Amino acid sequence: MSDKPFVARSTAIAARVLGDETLVMSAGDSTLFTLDPVATLIWESVDGVTPLEEIVLMKVCAQYDVSLEQALSDAKALVEELAGHGLLLLSDRPIDQSPRPQEAKP
């Protein structure tokens, strides 16, 4: 994970926030995940351009009494698991998720 610090949400998912938790379903295999409040905070913060360590420091450590080392270790495990199910994208460089112009149809 250390060589892929940029994280973005996949577009092949369905997600809904319920209170302080988030339900995420993979469109590929219909696997359903329930994210706790900390995982929801990370989920909502990943944007493809902010490194995971910065998200953890500025969001998780700022809101919860946890060391950067522990929070980052837990966050890496979370994003690797979700990436393994196709819910998150990991990259060694920023991930451009801006909408692409559609090609003109003949």
C-alpha positions as a LaTeX table, in Angstrom:
\begin{tabular}{lrrr}
\hline
Residue & $x$ (\AA) & $y$ (\AA) & $z$ (\AA) \\
\hline
Met1 & 0.00 & 0.00 & 0.00 \\
Ser2 & 2.84 & 2.44 & 0.73 \\
Asp3 & 3.61 & 2.65 & $-2.98$ \\
Lys4 & $-0.07$ & 3.39 & $-3.80$ \\
Pro5 & $-1.06$ & 6.25 & $-1.50$ \\
Phe6 & $-3.93$ & 7.59 & $-3.64$ \\
Val7 & $-7.40$ & 6.12 & $-3.16$ \\
Ala8 & $-10.67$ & 6.74 & $-4.99$ \\
Arg9 & $-14.11$ & 5.16 & $-4.91$ \\
Ser10 & $-14.95$ & 2.87 & $-7.79$ \\
Thr11 & $-17.84$ & 3.87 & $-10.01$ \\
Ala12 & $-19.10$ & 0.26 & $-10.05$ \\
Ile13 & $-20.70$ & 0.48 & $-6.62$ \\
Ala14 & $-23.88$ & 1.53 & $-4.88$ \\
Ala15 & $-23.58$ & 3.29 & $-1.52$ \\
Arg16 & $-25.97$ & 4.75 & 1.01 \\
Val17 & $-25.23$ & 6.56 & 4.26 \\
Leu18 & $-27.47$ & 5.51 & 7.15 \\
Gly19 & $-26.77$ & 7.55 & 10.25 \\
Asp20 & $-23.05$ & 7.34 & 10.92 \\
Glu21 & $-22.57$ & 4.13 & 8.92 \\
Thr22 & $-22.42$ & 3.47 & 5.20 \\
Leu23 & $-23.66$ & 0.49 & 3.22 \\
Val24 & $-21.65$ & $-0.23$ & 0.09 \\
Met25 & $-22.49$ & $-2.86$ & $-2.51$ \\
Ser26 & $-20.25$ & $-4.05$ & $-5.29$ \\
Ala27 & $-22.04$ & $-3.97$ & $-8.63$ \\
Gly28 & $-19.79$ & $-6.80$ & $-9.80$ \\
Asp29 & $-20.71$ & $-9.48$ & $-7.29$ \\
Ser30 & $-23.41$ & $-7.84$ & $-5.10$ \\
Thr31 & $-21.21$ & $-8.15$ & $-2.00$ \\
Leu32 & $-22.53$ & $-5.85$ & 0.73 \\
Phe33 & $-20.28$ & $-4.06$ & 3.24 \\
Thr34 & $-21.28$ & $-2.07$ & 6.29 \\
Leu35 & $-18.74$ & 0.63 & 7.14 \\
Asp36 & $-18.50$ & 1.81 & 10.73 \\
Pro37 & $-18.18$ & 5.54 & 11.51 \\
Val38 & $-14.39$ & 5.64 & 11.06 \\
Ala39 & $-14.52$ & 3.64 & 7.82 \\
Thr40 & $-17.35$ & 5.93 & 6.64 \\
Leu41 & $-15.19$ & 8.97 & 7.34 \\
Ile42 & $-12.40$ & 7.48 & 5.23 \\
Trp43 & $-14.86$ & 6.39 & 2.50 \\
Glu44 & $-16.30$ & 9.89 & 2.25 \\
Ser45 & $-12.83$ & 11.49 & 2.24 \\
Val46 & $-11.07$ & 9.49 & $-0.47$ \\
Asp47 & $-11.02$ & 11.63 & $-3.58$ \\
Gly48 & $-8.20$ & 10.19 & $-5.66$ \\
Val49 & $-5.95$ & 13.20 & $-5.12$ \\
Thr50 & $-5.43$ & 13.41 & $-1.37$ \\
Pro51 & $-2.95$ & 10.80 & $-0.08$ \\
Leu52 & $-4.41$ & 8.34 & 2.43 \\
Glu53 & $-1.92$ & 9.42 & 5.11 \\
Glu54 & $-3.14$ & 13.01 & 4.85 \\
Ile55 & $-6.78$ & 11.90 & 5.08 \\
Val56 & $-6.01$ & 9.84 & 8.17 \\
Leu57 & $-4.10$ & 12.69 & 9.82 \\
Met58 & $-6.55$ & 15.48 & 8.98 \\
Lys59 & $-9.80$ & 13.55 & 9.44 \\
Val60 & $-9.40$ & 10.43 & 11.56 \\
Cys61 & $-6.74$ & 11.61 & 14.01 \\
Ala62 & $-8.46$ & 14.99 & 14.30 \\
Gln63 & $-11.77$ & 13.38 & 15.35 \\
Tyr64 & $-10.63$ & 10.31 & 17.28 \\
Asp65 & $-8.08$ & 9.72 & 20.01 \\
Val66 & $-5.74$ & 7.48 & 18.03 \\
Ser67 & $-2.11$ & 7.68 & 16.97 \\
Leu68 & $-1.27$ & 8.33 & 13.33 \\
Glu69 & 0.60 & 5.02 & 13.14 \\
Gln70 & $-2.36$ & 2.96 & 14.39 \\
Ala71 & $-4.95$ & 4.86 & 12.39 \\
Leu72 & $-2.88$ & 4.64 & 9.20 \\
Ser73 & $-2.28$ & 0.92 & 9.67 \\
Asp74 & $-6.02$ & 0.33 & 10.13 \\
Ala75 & $-6.88$ & 2.60 & 7.18 \\
Lys76 & $-4.45$ & 0.76 & 4.90 \\
Ala77 & $-6.00$ & $-2.58$ & 5.86 \\
Leu78 & $-9.48$ & $-1.18$ & 5.17 \\
Val79 & $-8.68$ & 0.28 & 1.75 \\
Glu80 & $-6.79$ & $-2.83$ & 0.68 \\
Glu81 & $-9.75$ & $-5.03$ & 1.63 \\
Leu82 & $-12.24$ & $-2.80$ & $-0.17$ \\
Ala83 & $-9.94$ & $-2.50$ & $-3.20$ \\
Gly84 & $-9.74$ & $-6.29$ & $-3.27$ \\
His85 & $-13.51$ & $-6.33$ & $-3.77$ \\
Gly86 & $-13.38$ & $-3.64$ & $-6.45$ \\
Leu87 & $-14.94$ & $-0.93$ & $-4.27$ \\
Leu88 & $-11.87$ & 1.30 & $-4.14$ \\
Leu89 & $-9.14$ & 2.11 & $-6.65$ \\
Leu90 & $-5.51$ & 2.40 & $-5.50$ \\
Ser91 & $-2.77$ & 4.22 & $-7.39$ \\
Asp92 & 0.76 & 5.52 & $-7.02$ \\
Arg93 & $-0.34$ & 8.84 & $-8.58$ \\
Pro94 & $-3.49$ & 10.98 & $-8.30$ \\
Ile95 & $-6.57$ & 9.40 & $-9.84$ \\
Asp96 & $-8.52$ & 11.63 & $-12.22$ \\
Gln97 & $-12.21$ & 10.90 & $-11.77$ \\
Ser98 & $-13.56$ & 13.91 & $-13.65$ \\
Pro99 & $-16.29$ & 13.03 & $-16.11$ \\
Arg100 & $-14.99$ & 12.39 & $-19.58$ \\
Pro101 & $-16.75$ & 14.03 & $-22.52$ \\
Gln102 & $-18.87$ & 11.53 & $-24.38$ \\
Glu103 & $-17.86$ & 10.76 & $-27.92$ \\
Ala104 & $-20.17$ & 12.03 & $-30.62$ \\
Lys105 & $-22.27$ & 9.28 & $-32.13$ \\
Pro106 & $-22.35$ & 9.01 & $-35.91$ \\
\hline
\end{tabular}
